[in-house]
């Protein structure tokens, strides 16, 4: 037993030596996007273990305009919530350094709001070098290129680099992710290129978080508009990221994600951990869940075509002050297999964060996030207001959601973060008077303690 703990301790200590090939899971990983190229010294196969835990406290109140608020009489009545600690979430990271420039990364969700049992998030092999092919030209290309193969985060846009992922909430200066959360793990390959500030990403995946080998029968109504194939998803990104001076950095990128028809695409619903806004806009209907409160899934589960632009600016006018802004603009369209016409969704979000202190251990921030999304006729939101043109299904209406968040935080150490946030979210243009989102809003305080190493 003593020998086992000695080996485990040694494995954990290795992370300080060899983890430079992967993004750090502590404060030093903030504002890191694609993994930067590093020339590490390989002294033999090694394994490092890391983990993250996030412990939230939620004090949010919610309301809507549904008349009957007795859950025993109306399934659209609001759950009667109260302030309390919510379920903690935890991740386990296993990083294996296999060969010079070759790393295996595996992440497990140990506990989360969506799955309280252990789940494998995914795993991939990262090539920063290809030592088993002795070719001078390839060695030169790999000085600026990283290749990933396996099941991994979809590298669409830059917002996913700043989001909370289960227990790993140390990168996010706010409590929650965007209203329309772009995150999924899919099986595929990705190549990242970074040369003198030029950033380029090319990726192909299977288009599914939970893949199926089943034949897609297009004679069935539910698959009427699918083409019968398990189509791949194509992801691309092009941008410029430059530290122009010691005090000023700018990054501008544009990204695309496209699949012709996947049947069960989860780009906007692929988070298996859950939202940090607990027990809001939740009802007592059987089978409902609080896992993704405060988010909106446009349900583009078959065909998806979406673009995102991101602008990151960071300026340090004083040794004890750094100002950063991060802006996202996104337009998505697509639909379910049963829909003939596409629906659209447009999201905008902008953050402003002031980091204070010589080690930037303190911060205050503000975020404004809006979403306007077409809702399908079959949605319960649209149940009393369908529109039909001939036999074609069209969006019943466009829902509008707005969020304001104000936050403050303290990195007690580089591995420990405490943050608190005031947020307010409102829903507009919901025609179904007896649906839970009619006139819905929530606001209040939430806080979180994060430990990540």
VEXDREN-2710 file (C-alpha; in Angstrom, 1 decimal):
% VEXDREN-2710
k/r/px/py/pz
1/UNK/0.0/0.0/0.0
2/UNK/2.8/2.4/0.9
3/UNK/4.4/1.7/-2.5
4/UNK/1.1/2.4/-4.3
5/UNK/0.9/5.9/-2.6
6/UNK/4.5/6.7/-3.5
7/UNK/3.8/5.9/-7.1
8/UNK/0.6/8.0/-7.1
9/UNK/2.4/10.9/-5.5
10/UNK/5.2/10.7/-8.1
11/UNK/2.7/10.6/-10.9
12/UNK/1.0/13.8/-9.6
13/UNK/4.3/15.6/-9.2
14/UNK/5.2/14.9/-12.8
15/UNK/2.6/17.3/-13.9
16/UNK/4.9/20.2/-13.0
17/UNK/7.6/18.8/-15.3
18/UNK/5.8/17.5/-18.3
19/UNK/2.4/19.2/-18.6
20/UNK/3.6/22.0/-20.7
21/UNK/2.3/20.2/-23.8
22/UNK/-1.3/20.6/-22.4
23/UNK/-3.3/23.5/-21.1
24/UNK/-2.8/24.1/-17.4
25/UNK/-5.9/23.4/-15.3
26/UNK/-5.0/26.2/-12.8
27/UNK/-5.0/30.0/-13.0
28/UNK/-2.1/29.9/-15.5
29/UNK/-4.4/28.3/-18.0
30/UNK/-6.6/31.5/-18.2
31/UNK/-6.8/33.1/-21.7
32/UNK/-5.1/30.1/-23.3
33/UNK/-6.9/29.1/-26.5
34/UNK/-5.3/26.4/-28.8
35/UNK/-2.5/24.7/-26.9
36/UNK/0.7/26.6/-27.5
37/UNK/3.7/24.8/-29.0
38/UNK/6.3/24.0/-26.4
39/UNK/9.6/22.1/-26.7
40/UNK/9.5/19.8/-23.7
41/UNK/12.3/17.4/-22.6
42/UNK/11.2/13.8/-22.8
43/UNK/12.9/11.5/-20.3
44/UNK/10.6/8.5/-20.6
45/UNK/6.9/7.6/-20.3
46/UNK/5.1/9.4/-17.5
47/UNK/1.6/9.8/-16.1
48/UNK/0.2/12.8/-14.3
49/UNK/-3.1/13.1/-12.5
50/UNK/-5.2/16.2/-12.0
51/UNK/-8.6/17.1/-10.8
52/UNK/-11.1/19.8/-10.4
53/UNK/-14.1/20.4/-8.1
54/UNK/-16.6/23.2/-8.2
55/UNK/-18.9/23.8/-5.2
56/UNK/-21.8/26.2/-6.0
57/UNK/-24.2/28.2/-3.8
58/UNK/-27.4/29.3/-5.5
59/UNK/-29.8/32.0/-4.3
60/UNK/-31.8/32.7/-7.4
61/UNK/-35.5/33.6/-7.5
62/UNK/-37.7/33.0/-10.5
63/UNK/-41.2/34.0/-11.8
64/UNK/-43.4/33.7/-14.9
65/UNK/-46.8/34.8/-16.1
66/UNK/-48.5/31.4/-16.0
67/UNK/-51.7/31.9/-14.0
68/UNK/-52.0/28.6/-12.2
69/UNK/-49.0/28.2/-10.0
70/UNK/-50.1/25.0/-8.1
71/UNK/-47.8/22.2/-9.3
72/UNK/-50.5/19.6/-8.5
73/UNK/-52.8/21.3/-11.0
74/UNK/-50.4/22.6/-13.6
75/UNK/-47.2/21.0/-14.8
76/UNK/-46.0/24.4/-16.1
77/UNK/-46.1/25.9/-12.6
78/UNK/-42.7/26.9/-11.2
79/UNK/-40.8/24.7/-8.8
80/UNK/-40.7/26.4/-5.3
81/UNK/-36.9/26.8/-4.8
82/UNK/-34.8/28.2/-2.0
83/UNK/-31.2/29.2/-1.4
84/UNK/-28.8/26.4/-0.7
85/UNK/-25.6/24.7/-1.8
86/UNK/-26.1/22.8/-5.1
87/UNK/-24.6/19.5/-6.1
88/UNK/-20.8/19.8/-6.4
89/UNK/-19.2/18.7/-9.7
90/UNK/-15.8/17.0/-10.1
91/UNK/-13.5/16.0/-12.9
92/UNK/-10.5/13.7/-13.1
93/UNK/-7.7/14.3/-15.6
94/UNK/-5.3/11.6/-16.6
95/UNK/-2.4/12.7/-18.8
96/UNK/0.1/10.2/-20.2
97/UNK/3.3/11.3/-21.9
98/UNK/4.0/8.4/-24.2
99/UNK/6.8/9.6/-26.4
100/UNK/8.7/12.8/-27.3
101/UNK/5.8/15.1/-28.3
102/UNK/3.1/12.5/-28.0
103/UNK/0.5/12.9/-25.2
104/UNK/-2.7/11.0/-24.3
105/UNK/-5.3/13.0/-22.4
106/UNK/-8.4/11.4/-20.8
107/UNK/-11.0/13.2/-18.7
108/UNK/-13.7/11.7/-16.5
109/UNK/-16.7/13.4/-15.0
110/UNK/-16.7/12.0/-11.5
111/UNK/-20.0/13.8/-10.5
112/UNK/-22.2/16.3/-12.2
113/UNK/-25.7/17.7/-12.3
114/UNK/-26.6/15.8/-15.4
115/UNK/-24.9/12.5/-14.5
116/UNK/-24.2/11.9/-10.8
117/UNK/-22.2/8.7/-11.7
118/UNK/-18.7/8.6/-13.3
119/UNK/-18.7/9.1/-17.0
120/UNK/-15.8/9.3/-19.5
121/UNK/-15.9/12.7/-21.1
122/UNK/-13.4/11.6/-23.8
123/UNK/-9.8/11.1/-24.6
124/UNK/-7.4/11.9/-27.4
125/UNK/-3.8/11.6/-28.5
126/UNK/-2.0/14.9/-29.1
127/UNK/1.0/15.0/-31.5
128/UNK/3.3/17.9/-31.1
129/UNK/6.0/15.9/-32.8
130/UNK/6.0/12.8/-35.0
131/UNK/9.2/11.1/-34.0
132/UNK/8.3/7.8/-35.6
133/UNK/8.5/9.3/-39.2
134/UNK/12.0/10.6/-39.9
135/UNK/11.4/13.3/-42.5
136/UNK/13.0/16.7/-42.3
137/UNK/10.1/18.5/-43.9
138/UNK/7.6/16.9/-41.5
139/UNK/9.8/18.0/-38.5
140/UNK/9.7/21.5/-39.8
141/UNK/5.9/21.5/-40.3
142/UNK/5.4/20.1/-36.8
143/UNK/7.2/23.1/-35.3
144/UNK/4.0/25.1/-35.9
145/UNK/1.4/22.3/-36.0
146/UNK/-0.4/20.2/-33.4
147/UNK/-2.5/17.2/-34.4
148/UNK/-5.2/15.6/-32.2
149/UNK/-7.0/12.3/-32.8
150/UNK/-9.8/10.8/-30.6
151/UNK/-12.9/12.0/-28.9
152/UNK/-12.4/15.6/-27.9
153/UNK/-14.0/19.0/-27.5
154/UNK/-15.2/20.4/-30.8
155/UNK/-12.9/23.3/-31.6
156/UNK/-15.7/25.6/-32.9
157/UNK/-15.2/29.2/-31.9
158/UNK/-13.2/30.5/-29.0
159/UNK/-16.0/30.7/-26.4
160/UNK/-15.5/27.1/-25.3
161/UNK/-12.0/27.9/-24.1
162/UNK/-13.6/30.2/-21.4
163/UNK/-16.5/28.1/-20.3
164/UNK/-17.1/26.0/-17.2
165/UNK/-16.8/22.3/-17.8
166/UNK/-18.2/20.4/-14.8
167/UNK/-15.7/20.7/-12.0
168/UNK/-13.3/22.7/-14.1
169/UNK/-14.7/26.2/-13.6
170/UNK/-11.4/28.0/-13.0
171/UNK/-11.1/29.6/-16.5
172/UNK/-14.6/31.2/-16.3
173/UNK/-14.9/34.6/-14.6
174/UNK/-18.6/34.1/-14.4
175/UNK/-20.9/31.4/-12.9
176/UNK/-22.4/30.1/-16.1
177/UNK/-21.7/29.6/-19.8
178/UNK/-23.6/31.3/-22.7
179/UNK/-27.4/31.0/-23.0
180/UNK/-26.8/28.9/-26.2
181/UNK/-23.9/26.8/-25.1
182/UNK/-21.6/25.6/-27.9
183/UNK/-19.9/22.4/-26.6
184/UNK/-19.8/18.8/-27.6
185/UNK/-17.3/16.0/-27.7
186/UNK/-17.1/14.2/-31.0
187/UNK/-14.8/11.5/-32.5
188/UNK/-12.4/12.9/-35.2
189/UNK/-9.1/14.5/-36.0
190/UNK/-8.0/18.1/-35.7
191/UNK/-4.9/20.0/-36.9
192/UNK/-4.0/23.3/-35.3
193/UNK/-1.5/25.6/-37.0
194/UNK/0.1/28.7/-35.4
195/UNK/2.8/30.7/-37.1
196/UNK/3.8/34.2/-36.1
197/UNK/0.3/35.0/-34.9
198/UNK/-1.6/33.3/-37.7
199/UNK/-4.0/30.7/-36.3
200/UNK/-5.7/28.1/-38.4
201/UNK/-7.7/25.0/-37.4
202/UNK/-9.1/22.2/-39.6
203/UNK/-11.1/19.4/-38.2
204/UNK/-13.4/16.6/-39.2
205/UNK/-15.5/14.6/-36.8
206/UNK/-18.3/12.1/-36.9
207/UNK/-20.9/14.7/-35.9
208/UNK/-22.2/12.8/-32.9
209/UNK/-21.5/12.7/-29.2
210/UNK/-23.1/9.3/-28.9
211/UNK/-22.5/7.6/-32.3
212/UNK/-24.8/5.0/-33.7
213/UNK/-24.1/2.4/-36.4
214/UNK/-27.9/2.1/-37.2
215/UNK/-29.0/2.6/-40.8
216/UNK/-30.9/5.8/-41.3
217/UNK/-34.2/4.8/-43.0
218/UNK/-35.2/7.9/-45.0
219/UNK/-38.7/6.4/-45.7
220/UNK/-39.7/7.1/-42.2
221/UNK/-41.3/10.5/-41.5
222/UNK/-38.8/11.3/-38.7
223/UNK/-35.9/11.0/-41.2
224/UNK/-37.7/12.4/-44.2
225/UNK/-35.2/15.1/-44.9
226/UNK/-32.0/13.3/-43.8
227/UNK/-29.9/11.9/-46.7
228/UNK/-29.5/8.4/-45.2
229/UNK/-25.9/8.8/-44.4
230/UNK/-23.9/9.3/-41.2
231/UNK/-22.4/12.6/-42.3
232/UNK/-19.2/14.0/-40.9
233/UNK/-19.0/17.5/-39.4
234/UNK/-16.5/19.9/-40.8
235/UNK/-14.9/22.5/-38.6
236/UNK/-12.6/25.4/-39.6
237/UNK/-11.1/28.4/-37.9
238/UNK/-8.9/31.2/-39.1
239/UNK/-7.6/34.1/-37.1
240/UNK/-4.8/36.2/-35.8
241/UNK/-3.5/36.2/-32.2
242/UNK/-0.6/38.5/-31.4
243/UNK/1.1/39.9/-28.3
244/UNK/1.8/43.3/-29.9
245/UNK/3.6/44.8/-26.9
246/UNK/4.2/43.6/-23.3
247/UNK/1.0/45.4/-22.4
248/UNK/-1.3/44.7/-25.3
249/UNK/-2.6/41.4/-26.9
250/UNK/-5.4/41.0/-29.5
251/UNK/-7.0/37.9/-31.0
252/UNK/-9.6/37.9/-33.8
253/UNK/-11.0/34.6/-35.2
254/UNK/-13.8/33.4/-37.4
255/UNK/-15.1/29.8/-37.1
256/UNK/-17.5/27.5/-39.0
257/UNK/-19.2/24.2/-38.2
258/UNK/-21.2/22.3/-40.8
259/UNK/-22.9/18.9/-41.0
260/UNK/-25.3/18.0/-43.8
261/UNK/-27.3/15.7/-41.5
262/UNK/-26.3/13.8/-38.4
263/UNK/-29.6/12.7/-36.9
264/UNK/-28.5/13.3/-33.4
265/UNK/-26.1/16.3/-33.5
266/UNK/-25.5/17.8/-30.0
267/UNK/-23.4/20.9/-30.8
268/UNK/-25.7/23.0/-28.6
269/UNK/-26.7/20.3/-26.1
270/UNK/-23.5/18.2/-25.7
271/UNK/-22.6/19.3/-22.2
272/UNK/-22.9/16.2/-19.9
273/UNK/-22.1/18.1/-16.7
274/UNK/-24.9/20.8/-16.5
275/UNK/-25.6/24.4/-15.8
276/UNK/-24.5/26.3/-12.7
277/UNK/-27.9/28.0/-12.5
278/UNK/-29.8/25.4/-10.5
279/UNK/-33.6/25.0/-10.0
280/UNK/-34.8/28.0/-12.0
281/UNK/-37.6/28.0/-14.5
282/UNK/-38.1/24.4/-13.6
283/UNK/-41.5/22.7/-13.3
284/UNK/-43.0/19.7/-11.5
285/UNK/-43.8/17.7/-14.7
286/UNK/-42.6/14.0/-14.6
287/UNK/-39.2/13.5/-16.4
288/UNK/-38.2/17.2/-16.3
289/UNK/-34.7/18.0/-15.2
290/UNK/-32.8/20.9/-13.7
291/UNK/-29.5/20.0/-15.4
292/UNK/-29.5/22.8/-18.0
293/UNK/-31.5/25.6/-16.3
294/UNK/-30.9/29.1/-17.9
295/UNK/-29.7/27.7/-21.2
296/UNK/-31.6/27.3/-24.5
297/UNK/-31.1/24.5/-26.9
298/UNK/-32.3/25.4/-30.4
299/UNK/-32.6/21.7/-31.2
300/UNK/-30.7/21.7/-34.5
301/UNK/-30.3/18.0/-34.1
302/UNK/-29.9/16.9/-37.7
303/UNK/-28.4/19.5/-40.1
304/UNK/-26.3/22.4/-38.7
305/UNK/-24.6/25.3/-40.4
306/UNK/-23.2/27.9/-38.0
307/UNK/-20.5/30.6/-37.9
308/UNK/-18.9/32.4/-35.0
309/UNK/-16.7/35.4/-34.7
310/UNK/-14.6/36.2/-31.6
311/UNK/-12.6/39.2/-30.5
312/UNK/-10.3/39.1/-27.5
313/UNK/-8.5/42.2/-26.3
314/UNK/-6.2/42.4/-23.3
315/UNK/-4.5/45.6/-22.1
316/UNK/-2.3/46.1/-19.1
317/UNK/-2.0/49.8/-18.3
318/UNK/-0.5/49.2/-14.8
319/UNK/1.5/46.4/-13.2
320/UNK/-1.5/45.8/-10.9
321/UNK/-4.3/46.2/-13.5
322/UNK/-5.2/44.2/-16.6
323/UNK/-8.3/44.9/-18.7
324/UNK/-9.7/42.2/-21.0
325/UNK/-12.8/42.0/-23.2
326/UNK/-14.1/39.0/-25.0
327/UNK/-16.9/39.3/-27.6
328/UNK/-18.8/36.6/-29.5
329/UNK/-21.2/37.0/-32.4
330/UNK/-22.8/33.8/-33.8
331/UNK/-25.4/32.9/-36.4
332/UNK/-26.7/29.3/-36.7
333/UNK/-29.3/27.6/-38.9
334/UNK/-30.6/24.1/-39.4
335/UNK/-33.2/21.8/-38.0
336/UNK/-34.4/18.4/-37.0
337/UNK/-34.7/15.6/-39.6
338/UNK/-38.5/16.0/-39.6
339/UNK/-38.3/19.7/-40.6
340/UNK/-38.1/20.7/-44.2
341/UNK/-37.2/24.4/-43.6
342/UNK/-34.3/25.7/-41.6
343/UNK/-34.7/27.7/-38.3
344/UNK/-32.2/30.4/-37.3
345/UNK/-30.5/31.4/-34.1
346/UNK/-28.4/34.5/-33.5
347/UNK/-26.4/35.0/-30.3
348/UNK/-24.3/37.9/-29.1
349/UNK/-22.2/38.1/-25.9
350/UNK/-19.6/40.5/-24.6
351/UNK/-17.5/40.3/-21.4
352/UNK/-15.4/43.0/-19.7
353/UNK/-13.1/41.8/-17.0
354/UNK/-10.7/43.8/-14.8
355/UNK/-8.0/41.7/-13.2
356/UNK/-6.3/43.3/-10.2
357/UNK/-3.1/42.8/-8.2
358/UNK/0.5/41.9/-9.2
359/UNK/-0.5/38.3/-9.7
360/UNK/-4.0/39.3/-11.0
361/UNK/-5.5/37.4/-8.1
362/UNK/-8.7/39.5/-8.0
363/UNK/-11.2/40.3/-10.7
364/UNK/-14.5/42.0/-11.4
365/UNK/-16.4/41.5/-14.5
366/UNK/-19.6/42.2/-16.5
367/UNK/-21.3/40.2/-19.2
368/UNK/-24.2/40.9/-21.6
369/UNK/-25.6/38.0/-23.5
370/UNK/-28.6/37.9/-25.9
371/UNK/-30.2/35.1/-28.0
372/UNK/-32.9/35.3/-30.6
373/UNK/-33.9/31.8/-31.9
374/UNK/-36.6/30.3/-34.0
375/UNK/-38.7/27.7/-32.2
376/UNK/-40.1/24.7/-34.1
377/UNK/-43.9/24.2/-34.4
378/UNK/-43.7/21.0/-32.5
379/UNK/-42.1/22.7/-29.4
380/UNK/-44.4/23.0/-26.3
381/UNK/-43.6/26.7/-26.4
382/UNK/-45.4/27.0/-29.7
383/UNK/-48.2/24.6/-28.9
384/UNK/-50.9/27.3/-29.1
385/UNK/-49.4/29.3/-31.9
386/UNK/-48.5/27.1/-34.8
387/UNK/-48.0/28.4/-38.3
388/UNK/-48.3/26.3/-41.4
389/UNK/-47.6/27.0/-45.1
390/UNK/-49.0/24.2/-47.0
391/UNK/-47.5/21.0/-45.5
392/UNK/-44.2/22.7/-44.6
393/UNK/-43.1/23.1/-41.0
394/UNK/-42.0/26.6/-40.2
395/UNK/-40.8/28.2/-37.0
396/UNK/-43.8/29.2/-34.9
397/UNK/-42.1/32.3/-33.5
398/UNK/-38.7/33.6/-32.5
399/UNK/-37.9/33.6/-28.7
400/UNK/-35.8/36.4/-27.3
401/UNK/-33.6/35.8/-24.2
402/UNK/-31.4/38.4/-22.4
403/UNK/-28.9/38.0/-19.6
404/UNK/-26.9/40.4/-17.6
405/UNK/-24.2/39.1/-15.2
406/UNK/-21.9/41.0/-12.8
407/UNK/-19.2/39.0/-11.0
408/UNK/-16.2/39.3/-8.7
409/UNK/-13.6/36.7/-7.8
410/UNK/-10.4/36.0/-5.8
411/UNK/-7.7/33.4/-6.8
412/UNK/-6.7/32.5/-3.2
413/UNK/-3.9/30.5/-4.8
414/UNK/-3.3/29.6/-8.5
415/UNK/-5.3/26.4/-7.8
416/UNK/-8.2/27.9/-5.7
417/UNK/-10.8/30.3/-6.8
418/UNK/-13.8/31.9/-5.0
419/UNK/-16.3/33.9/-7.1
420/UNK/-19.7/35.5/-6.7
421/UNK/-22.1/36.8/-9.3
422/UNK/-25.4/38.7/-9.6
423/UNK/-27.3/37.7/-12.7
424/UNK/-30.7/38.6/-14.3
425/UNK/-32.3/36.7/-17.2
426/UNK/-35.5/37.5/-19.0
427/UNK/-37.6/35.7/-21.8
428/UNK/-39.7/37.6/-24.3
429/UNK/-42.0/36.8/-27.3
430/UNK/-43.4/33.6/-25.9
431/UNK/-47.0/33.3/-27.3
432/UNK/-48.0/30.2/-25.3
433/UNK/-49.7/31.7/-22.2
434/UNK/-49.6/28.4/-20.4
435/UNK/-46.0/27.5/-21.0
436/UNK/-43.4/27.9/-18.3
437/UNK/-41.3/30.4/-20.2
438/UNK/-44.2/32.9/-20.7
439/UNK/-43.0/36.1/-19.1
440/UNK/-40.3/34.1/-17.4
441/UNK/-37.4/35.7/-15.5
442/UNK/-34.9/34.8/-12.8
443/UNK/-32.4/36.9/-10.9
444/UNK/-30.2/36.8/-7.8
445/UNK/-26.9/35.8/-6.3
446/UNK/-24.8/32.7/-7.0
447/UNK/-21.3/31.8/-5.7
448/UNK/-18.8/29.1/-6.3
449/UNK/-15.6/27.7/-4.8
450/UNK/-13.3/26.0/-7.3
451/UNK/-10.2/23.9/-6.7
452/UNK/-8.3/22.8/-9.8
453/UNK/-4.9/21.2/-10.2
END
